[in-house]
């Protein structure tokens, strides 16, 4: 066999590559077997016509998917239901009662009493008082006639002691002859207990009477 009898241009490997690339495809005409570069890019979506996966409209031409924005009709039933809910809410708001918390209107000096009868010698008792308005005590007054017979064990507003340390104090410290303030308590809310604890130090049964003056706010 002569090499010049077989024309290299007819059956040359290079020609075969040009006409029929084994397993390859012409880049200018077809990429990846099915999609034409420039005419149909795989997975290409026209963003201007497609928002968040709207339905495909039209035909599938050469692998190119044409997307258009799907125009949804308004849901008339949902609109009517929303309108009814808004109307009901407006009616409820129009007839609703508005609770307004009023600030205190006035303040004045008032008093609250602590009274207990028949306290036996050596007994310690708690005498509660319950103001009906906001109250802050500023002066504890105990009659001079009984002050020598009692100790003041504690004075509490709610559960909080108004003394800076535990320990009884002589009732004479709070005699009614004093004219200036001798204490400043926490503010007691309406219905909160103010409790005065006293001990009878005399040898006889005694009645106790005391008064707490302060500012009442209402």
C-alpha positions as CSV (number, residue, x, y, z in Angstrom):
1,X,0.0,0.0,0.0
2,X,1.3,3.4,-1.0
3,X,0.9,6.4,1.1
4,X,0.4,8.7,-1.9
5,X,-2.6,6.6,-3.1
6,X,-4.5,7.5,0.0
7,X,-5.0,11.2,0.1
8,X,-4.3,12.5,3.5
9,X,-6.9,15.2,2.9
10,X,-9.7,12.7,2.5
11,X,-9.0,10.5,5.3
12,X,-6.6,12.3,7.4
13,X,-7.0,12.2,11.1
14,X,-7.2,16.0,11.2
15,X,-10.1,15.9,8.8
16,X,-11.9,13.4,10.8
17,X,-11.4,15.6,13.8
18,X,-12.8,18.5,11.8
19,X,-15.9,16.6,10.5
20,X,-16.6,14.2,13.3
21,X,-15.0,14.8,16.6
22,X,-15.3,11.6,18.5
23,X,-17.6,12.2,21.4
24,X,-17.3,16.0,21.1
25,X,-19.7,18.5,19.7
26,X,-19.1,21.7,17.8
27,X,-18.7,24.5,20.2
28,X,-20.0,27.1,17.8
29,X,-23.2,25.2,17.3
30,X,-23.9,23.1,20.3
31,X,-22.6,22.9,23.9
32,X,-23.3,19.9,26.1
33,X,-25.3,18.2,23.4
34,X,-28.5,20.0,23.7
35,X,-28.1,23.7,24.4
36,X,-26.8,26.3,22.0
37,X,-24.4,28.9,23.5
38,X,-25.9,32.3,23.1
39,X,-29.3,30.8,22.1
40,X,-30.0,28.5,25.0
41,X,-27.8,28.7,28.1
42,X,-28.5,25.9,30.5
43,X,-30.5,27.1,33.4
44,X,-30.7,30.7,32.0
45,X,-33.7,32.6,33.3
46,X,-34.8,36.0,32.2
47,X,-34.8,37.8,35.5
48,X,-36.7,40.8,34.3
49,X,-39.7,38.6,33.3
50,X,-39.5,36.1,36.2
51,X,-39.9,36.9,39.9
52,X,-39.4,34.1,42.5
53,X,-40.4,31.2,40.3
54,X,-43.5,32.4,38.6
55,X,-45.0,30.0,36.1
56,X,-43.5,29.4,32.7
57,X,-45.5,31.0,29.9
58,X,-45.0,30.1,26.3
59,X,-43.0,27.3,24.6
60,X,-39.7,25.8,25.4
61,X,-37.6,26.8,22.4
62,X,-34.2,25.0,22.0
63,X,-33.9,24.5,25.7
64,X,-34.4,28.1,26.5
65,X,-37.1,28.7,29.0
66,X,-39.1,31.9,28.6
67,X,-40.5,33.3,31.8
68,X,-43.1,35.9,32.3
69,X,-44.4,37.4,35.5
70,X,-47.7,35.8,36.3
71,X,-50.3,38.4,37.3
72,X,-52.4,37.1,40.1
73,X,-56.0,38.1,40.5
74,X,-56.8,39.6,43.9
75,X,-58.7,37.3,46.2
76,X,-62.0,39.0,46.6
77,X,-63.2,36.7,49.4
78,X,-60.0,37.4,51.5
79,X,-60.4,41.2,50.9
80,X,-64.0,41.1,52.1
81,X,-63.1,39.0,55.2
82,X,-60.3,41.5,56.0
83,X,-62.7,44.4,55.6
84,X,-65.2,42.8,58.0
85,X,-62.5,42.2,60.6
86,X,-61.4,45.8,60.4
87,X,-65.0,47.0,60.8
88,X,-65.5,44.9,63.9
89,X,-62.3,46.1,65.4
90,X,-63.2,49.7,64.8
91,X,-66.6,49.2,66.5
92,X,-64.9,47.5,69.5
93,X,-62.4,50.4,69.8
94,X,-65.1,53.0,69.6
95,X,-67.1,51.4,72.4
96,X,-64.1,50.4,74.6
97,X,-63.7,51.8,78.0
98,X,-60.4,53.6,78.5
99,X,-58.8,53.2,82.0
100,X,-57.0,56.4,83.0
101,X,-54.8,56.2,86.0
102,X,-55.1,59.5,87.8
103,X,-52.2,61.0,89.7
104,X,-52.6,62.0,93.3
105,X,-54.8,65.1,93.6
106,X,-54.0,66.3,97.0
107,X,-51.7,65.8,100.0
108,X,-52.2,66.7,103.6
109,X,-51.1,65.8,107.2
110,X,-53.2,63.1,108.8
111,X,-52.8,60.6,111.5
112,X,-53.5,56.9,112.2
113,X,-53.9,55.4,115.7
114,X,-52.6,52.3,117.5
115,X,-54.7,51.2,120.4
116,X,-54.8,48.0,122.5
117,X,-56.4,47.4,125.9
118,X,-55.4,45.1,128.7
119,X,-51.7,44.4,127.9
120,X,-50.4,42.2,130.7
121,X,-47.1,42.9,132.4
122,X,-44.2,41.7,130.3
123,X,-46.3,41.0,127.2
124,X,-45.3,42.1,123.7
125,X,-48.1,42.6,121.2
126,X,-48.3,43.8,117.6
127,X,-50.9,46.5,117.0
128,X,-51.8,46.9,113.3
129,X,-53.3,49.8,111.5
130,X,-54.4,49.9,107.9
131,X,-54.5,53.2,106.0
132,X,-57.0,53.5,103.2
133,X,-54.9,56.0,101.2
134,X,-51.2,56.4,100.6
135,X,-49.6,57.3,103.8
136,X,-46.0,58.1,105.0
137,X,-45.5,58.5,108.7
138,X,-43.3,61.3,110.0
139,X,-43.9,61.5,113.8
140,X,-44.8,58.8,116.3
141,X,-46.6,60.2,119.4
142,X,-47.2,58.3,122.6
143,X,-48.9,59.9,125.6
144,X,-46.6,61.0,128.4
145,X,-48.8,59.3,130.9
146,X,-48.0,55.8,129.7
147,X,-44.6,56.3,127.9
148,X,-42.7,55.1,131.0
149,X,-44.6,51.8,131.0
150,X,-43.7,50.7,127.4
151,X,-40.9,49.8,125.1
152,X,-41.3,50.2,121.3
153,X,-40.0,47.0,119.9
154,X,-40.5,47.8,116.2
155,X,-42.5,49.7,113.6
156,X,-43.1,48.0,110.3
157,X,-44.6,49.2,107.0
158,X,-45.7,46.0,105.3
159,X,-42.9,43.6,106.2
160,X,-40.2,46.2,106.4
161,X,-38.9,47.5,109.7
162,X,-38.5,51.2,109.9
163,X,-35.7,51.0,112.5
164,X,-32.1,50.8,111.2
165,X,-31.3,48.0,113.7
166,X,-33.1,45.5,115.9
167,X,-33.7,46.4,119.5
168,X,-36.4,48.0,121.6
169,X,-36.5,51.8,122.1
170,X,-38.1,53.5,125.1
171,X,-41.6,54.9,124.4
172,X,-40.4,58.1,126.1
173,X,-38.4,58.8,123.0
174,X,-41.7,59.4,121.2
175,X,-43.6,61.3,123.9
176,X,-46.4,63.6,122.8
177,X,-44.6,66.6,124.2
178,X,-42.3,66.6,121.1
179,X,-43.4,68.9,118.3
180,X,-40.9,68.0,115.6
181,X,-40.8,65.0,113.3
182,X,-39.1,62.0,114.8
183,X,-39.4,59.3,112.1
184,X,-39.8,59.0,108.4
185,X,-41.4,55.7,107.2
186,X,-41.8,54.0,103.9
187,X,-45.0,54.9,102.0
188,X,-47.8,52.5,102.8
189,X,-50.1,51.8,99.9
190,X,-53.9,51.7,100.6
191,X,-54.7,48.5,102.6
192,X,-51.1,47.8,103.6
193,X,-50.6,47.2,107.3
194,X,-48.5,49.4,109.5
195,X,-47.6,47.4,112.6
196,X,-46.4,48.9,115.9
197,X,-44.9,46.3,118.4
198,X,-44.9,47.3,122.1
199,X,-43.9,45.6,125.4
200,X,-45.5,46.4,128.7
201,X,-42.6,46.9,131.1
202,X,-44.7,47.9,134.1
203,X,-46.0,45.6,136.9
204,X,-49.6,46.1,136.1
205,X,-51.9,45.6,133.1
206,X,-51.8,48.7,130.8
207,X,-53.8,50.1,127.9
208,X,-51.7,51.4,125.0
209,X,-52.5,54.3,122.8
210,X,-50.3,55.9,120.2
211,X,-50.6,58.0,117.1
212,X,-48.6,58.1,113.9
213,X,-48.8,61.4,112.1
214,X,-47.8,61.7,108.4
215,X,-48.6,62.7,104.9
216,X,-51.7,61.3,103.3
217,X,-51.9,61.4,99.5
218,X,-55.1,60.9,97.6
